């Protein structure tokens, strides 16, 4: 599990009005990738499911990020293939 300095507070996770986690960031519309406590990547659907079941989901997810210029990614639960917004990163 990630450990953070006790004085450091993570920002709240992006949520819809109904309390579920957002799939897309605003502004920009980039797809949001969530990490569980083992740093496995999760799509929004699987992150919502894990949070509802409290299965491997901490009180606060370590990270919610967009991967706009990074490599493609896959959800560790459902194998959803998320595409990098601007293609593969240059070497």
Secondary structure as the mmCIF struct_conf table of DSSP 4:
data_model
#
loop_
_struct_conf.conf_type_id
_struct_conf.id
_struct_conf.beg_label_comp_id
_struct_conf.beg_label_asym_id
_struct_conf.beg_label_seq_id
_struct_conf.end_label_comp_id
_struct_conf.end_label_asym_id
_struct_conf.end_label_seq_id
TURN_TY1_P TURN_TY1_P1 UNK A 6 UNK A 7
HELX_LH_PP_P HELX_LH_PP_P1 UNK A 10 UNK A 14
STRN STRN1 UNK A 15 UNK A 15
TURN_TY1_P TURN_TY1_P2 UNK A 17 UNK A 18
BEND BEND1 UNK A 19 UNK A 19
HELX_LH_PP_P HELX_LH_PP_P2 UNK A 20 UNK A 20
STRN STRN2 UNK A 21 UNK A 21
HELX_LH_PP_P HELX_LH_PP_P3 UNK A 22 UNK A 22
BEND BEND2 UNK A 23 UNK A 23
STRN STRN3 UNK A 24 UNK A 24
TURN_TY1_P TURN_TY1_P3 UNK A 26 UNK A 28
HELX_LH_PP_P HELX_LH_PP_P4 UNK A 30 UNK A 30
STRN STRN4 UNK A 31 UNK A 31
STRN STRN5 UNK A 32 UNK A 35
TURN_TY1_P TURN_TY1_P4 UNK A 37 UNK A 38
STRN STRN6 UNK A 41 UNK A 42
HELX_RH_AL_P HELX_RH_AL_P1 UNK A 44 UNK A 53
TURN_TY1_P TURN_TY1_P5 UNK A 54 UNK A 54
BEND BEND3 UNK A 55 UNK A 56
BEND BEND4 UNK A 59 UNK A 60
BEND BEND5 UNK A 62 UNK A 62
STRN STRN7 UNK A 63 UNK A 66
TURN_TY1_P TURN_TY1_P6 UNK A 68 UNK A 69
BEND BEND6 UNK A 70 UNK A 70
STRN STRN8 UNK A 73 UNK A 74
TURN_TY1_P TURN_TY1_P7 UNK A 76 UNK A 78
STRN STRN9 UNK A 81 UNK A 82
HELX_LH_PP_P HELX_LH_PP_P5 UNK A 83 UNK A 84
TURN_TY1_P TURN_TY1_P8 UNK A 85 UNK A 86
BEND BEND7 UNK A 88 UNK A 88
HELX_LH_PP_P HELX_LH_PP_P6 UNK A 89 UNK A 90
#
